[in-house]
Amino acid sequence: MSPAFVRVWIATLGAFGSFGMVVFTLPLYTKDELGRGSVGIGVAVGAASVTSMVFSILSGRFADRRGRRPLLLAGAAVMLACYLALALNPGLAAVVAIRLVAGAAEATFVVGAYTVIADLAPGHRRGEAMSLVTLASYLGLTIGPVLADLVLGGDRFTAVWLVAAGLVLASIVMLATFRETQPQLEHSTASPGWLPPRGALVPGLLVLVGLLGFGGFITFAALYARDLGIDRPGLVFALFGGVICLVRAFGRKVPDALGARRTLVVSFVTLAVGLATIGAWQSTSGLLVGTVVFAAGQALTYPSAVLLAMEATTTAERSATVGTVGAFVDVAIGLGAFSLGGVAAVWGYGGVFLVASLVALSGLIVLVPLRKVDPRLGATAGAGGRIQP
């Protein structure tokens, strides 16, 4: 818990608090103010994932060559501008354009912040460090929707966007004098290309199938809660984020102790059970119980996947590795919003979560051929730095 770690942790909390406000409010704004249906909502929410996916990879490669600090400051500054633009109450086309730019900025900030945390952590506690920084992320995602729900009231959308911008501004102030953390390597240089590290691709695929349901959850959970008679749907997001925060705080050592692969097995099963409960038990109780189970699985997925990816890549590609796994998170959210928006239009909100449950179970198929990674070697034994089937 060095001062640098704490500063990045607080800045991450503020940035994700603003993100939580936006992802909670945007579906409601698109439906209530713009009069759009499920597909329009999916497009508005998922647009950011397109640019976020690309910039996660590009910014990761950039950070391995030029450092992490530029990503933190530039990403936060553009996020601030985008959230202020939402306060102008734009139409759907403008919302999509803003979200495309915001997606690039959000990805840039996250890659910078997560890589800084990995730089600061000792190797044998890197999974714990990722759990702690993503604890800040989900704590922000917990506070953000509740704060947005309170600020929104009936239709105070402009006020929500301005408060979200204020949280990002606080993060910028926290990082204004932050120093660079990129390690100085004598015999290893960053790759001259811009493609993702090969060792991060399989962990990224695991993130994709594991978190696709999250894309559906953030897009339709508030609307589903309203249909079930829950007047404050922000409380569902608070429950979701609260469970994740508890698991990440008290179970932060699980990925290091149990191993990335075994932890991912547990997370996929838990994700599938939680999503199936929400979809099949269509009541307030079913939504709340399923959300708790789903959140427990969600809490374990990303830290374990990042740890698996770092064990299969080099220190010189650390930021690119974080960015690649993050890109798959963006693909999962965007694909979840787009594809599950179509599912919602045909089979309703219950169908959204049942389909997402089946996708989460498919992650077990990807995991089966992977041999256990030895963290002392930094890769699978005899794999030459890459995970082998």
Residue pairs with C-beta under 8 A, 6 or more apart in sequence:
2 120
4 116
4 120
4 178
4 179
4 181
5 117
5 120
7 174
7 175
7 178
8 72
8 113
8 116
8 117
8 133
8 175
8 178
9 117
9 132
9 133
9 136
10 136
10 171
10 174
11 72
11 76
11 113
11 171
11 174
11 175
12 113
12 133
12 136
12 137
12 140
12 171
13 136
13 137
13 139
13 140
14 140
14 167
14 168
14 170
14 171
14 174
15 76
15 79
15 106
15 109
15 110
15 113
15 140
15 167
15 168
15 171
16 136
16 137
16 138
16 139
16 140
16 141
16 144
17 140
17 141
17 143
17 144
17 147
17 164
17 167
18 79
18 83
18 140
18 144
18 164
18 165
18 167
18 168
19 106
19 140
19 141
19 144
19 164
20 140
20 141
20 142
20 143
20 144
20 145
20 147
20 148
20 237
20 241
21 144
21 145
21 147
21 148
21 151
21 160
21 163
21 164
21 167
22 83
22 86
22 102
22 144
22 148
22 161
22 164
23 45
23 141
23 144
23 145
23 218
24 144
24 145
24 148
24 149
24 218
24 222
24 234
24 237
25 148
25 152
25 157
25 160
25 161
26 44
26 45
26 95
26 99
27 41
27 44
27 45
27 219
27 220
27 222
27 223
28 152
28 222
28 223
29 95
29 157
30 36
30 40
30 41
30 44
30 45
30 92
30 95
31 37
31 41
31 223
32 155
33 89
33 155
33 157
34 40
34 91
34 92
34 95
36 44
36 92
37 345
38 220
38 341
38 342
38 344
38 345
39 341
39 342
39 345
40 92
41 219
41 220
41 223
41 341
42 219
42 337
42 338
42 340
42 341
42 342
42 344
43 92
43 96
43 337
43 338
43 341
44 92
44 95
44 96
44 99
45 99
45 218
45 219
45 337
46 215
46 219
46 333
46 334
46 335
46 336
46 337
46 338
46 341
47 95
47 96
47 99
47 100
47 103
47 334
48 99
48 100
48 102
48 103
48 106
48 330
48 334
49 103
49 215
49 330
49 331
49 333
49 334
49 335
49 337
50 100
50 103
50 334
51 100
51 101
51 103
51 104
51 107
52 103
52 104
52 106
52 107
52 326
52 327
52 330
52 334
53 107
53 327
53 328
53 330
53 331
53 334
54 104
54 327
55 103
55 104
55 105
55 107
55 108
56 107
56 110
56 111
56 323
56 324
56 326
56 327
56 329
56 330
57 194
57 195
57 196
57 320
57 323
57 324
57 327
58 194
58 323
59 71
59 75
59 107
59 108
59 111
59 112
59 319
59 323
60 111
60 115
60 319
60 320
60 321
60 322
60 323
60 324
60 326
61 190
61 191
61 193
61 194
61 319
61 320
61 323
62 70
62 71
62 319
63 70
63 71
63 111
63 112
63 115
63 182
63 319
63 320
63 323
64 182
64 190
64 191
64 316
64 317
64 318
64 319
64 320
65 190
67 180
67 182
68 112
68 115
68 116
68 119
68 180
68 181
68 182
68 319
69 112
69 175
69 178
69 179
69 180
69 181
70 112
71 108
71 109
71 111
71 112
71 115
72 109
72 112
72 113
72 116
72 175
72 178
73 172
73 175
73 176
74 105
74 108
75 105
75 106
75 107
75 108
75 109
75 110
75 112
76 105
76 109
76 168
76 171
76 172
76 175
77 105
77 172
78 101
78 102
78 104
78 105
78 108
79 102
79 105
79 106
79 109
79 168
80 165
80 168
80 169
80 172
82 98
82 99
82 101
82 102
82 105
83 102
83 161
83 162
83 164
83 165
83 168
84 161
84 162
84 165
85 94
85 98
86 95
86 98
86 161
86 164
87 158
87 161
87 162
87 165
89 157
89 158
90 98
103 330
107 323
107 326
107 327
107 330
110 137
110 326
111 319
111 322
111 323
111 326
112 319
113 133
114 130
114 133
114 134
114 306
114 322
114 326
115 318
115 319
115 322
115 323
116 181
117 129
117 130
117 132
117 133
118 126
118 129
118 130
118 306
118 310
118 318
118 322
119 181
119 182
119 183
119 318
120 129
120 181
121 128
121 129
121 130
123 375
124 256
124 375
125 256
126 256
126 307
126 310
127 252
127 253
127 254
127 255
127 256
127 260
127 303
127 304
127 306
127 307
128 252
128 253
128 255
128 256
130 255
130 302
130 303
130 306
130 307
131 248
131 251
131 252
131 253
131 254
131 255
131 303
132 248
132 249
132 252
134 248
134 302
134 303
135 244
135 245
135 248
135 249
135 252
138 241
138 244
138 245
138 248
138 299
139 241
139 245
141 237
141 240
141 241
141 244
142 237
142 238
142 240
142 241
142 242
142 244
142 245
143 241
144 164
144 167
144 237
145 222
145 234
145 237
145 238
145 241
146 234
146 235
146 237
146 238
147 163
148 160
148 163
148 164
148 234
149 232
149 233
149 234
149 235
150 234
151 159
151 160
151 163
152 159
152 160
183 315
185 315
185 316
188 314
188 315
188 316
189 316
190 316
190 317
190 320
191 197
191 316
191 317
191 320
196 204
196 320
196 323
196 324
196 327
197 309
197 313
197 314
197 317
197 320
197 321
197 324
198 386
199 309
199 312
199 313
199 321
199 379
199 385
199 386
199 387
200 309
200 312
200 313
200 320
200 321
200 324
200 325
201 324
202 308
202 312
202 366
202 370
202 387
203 260
203 305
203 306
203 308
203 309
203 312
203 325
203 387
204 305
204 309
204 324
204 325
204 327
204 328
205 328
205 366
206 264
206 301
206 305
206 308
206 363
206 366
206 367
207 301
207 302
207 305
207 325
207 328
207 329
207 332
208 328
208 331
208 332
208 335
209 268
209 332
209 359
209 360
209 362
209 363
209 366
210 264
210 267
210 268
210 271
210 297
210 298
210 301
210 305
210 332
210 360
210 363
211 298
211 301
211 302
211 328
211 329
211 332
211 333
211 336
212 332
212 335
212 336
212 339
212 340
212 356
212 359
212 360
213 271
213 275
213 294
213 336
213 353
213 356
213 357
213 359
213 360
214 298
214 332
214 333
214 336
215 332
215 333
215 334
215 335
215 336
215 337
215 340
216 336
216 337
216 340
216 343
216 352
216 353
216 356
217 240
217 294
217 336
217 353
217 356
218 333
218 337
219 336
219 337
219 340
219 341
220 340
220 344
220 349
220 352
221 233
221 236
221 237
221 240
221 287
221 291
222 233
222 234
222 236
222 237
223 233
223 349
224 287
224 349
224 352
225 233
225 236
225 287
226 233
227 349
228 282
228 283
228 284
228 287
229 284
230 236
230 284
230 287
236 287
236 288
236 291
239 288
239 291
239 292
239 295
240 291
240 294
240 295
240 298
241 295
242 295
243 291
243 292
243 295
243 296
243 299
244 295
244 296
244 298
244 299
247 295
247 296
247 299
247 300
248 299
248 303
251 299
251 300
254 263
254 300
255 263
255 300
255 303
255 304
255 307
256 307
256 375
258 266
259 372
259 373
259 375
260 304
260 305
260 307
260 308
260 311
260 373
261 304
261 308
261 367
261 370
261 372
261 373
263 300
263 304
264 300
264 301
264 304
264 305
264 308
264 363
264 367
265 364
265 367
266 297
266 300
267 297
267 298
267 299
267 300
267 301
267 304
268 297
268 301
268 360
268 361
268 363
268 364
268 367
269 297
269 361
269 364
270 293
270 294
270 296
270 297
270 300
271 294
271 297
271 298
271 301
271 357
271 360
272 297
272 357
272 358
272 360
272 361
273 293
273 297
273 357
274 290
274 291
274 292
274 293
274 294
274 295
274 296
274 297
274 357
275 290
275 294
275 353
275 354
275 356
275 357
275 360
276 290
276 353
276 354
276 357
277 286
277 289
277 290
277 293
277 294
278 286
278 287
278 290
278 291
278 294
278 350
278 353
279 290
279 350
279 351
279 352
279 353
279 354
279 355
279 356
279 357
280 286
280 350
280 354
281 287
281 289
281 290
282 350
290 353
297 360
302 325
302 329
305 325
306 321
306 322
306 325
308 373
308 387
309 321
309 322
309 324
309 325
310 318
310 321
311 373
311 375
311 378
311 379
312 373
312 378
312 379
312 380
312 383
312 385
312 386
312 387
313 320
313 321
313 385
314 385
336 356
340 352
340 355
340 356
343 351
343 352
343 355
344 351
344 352
347 354
347 355
369 389
370 387
370 389
371 380
371 381
371 383
371 387
371 388
371 389
372 380
373 379
373 380
373 387
374 380
374 381
378 385
379 385
379 386
379 387
380 386
380 387
380 388
382 388
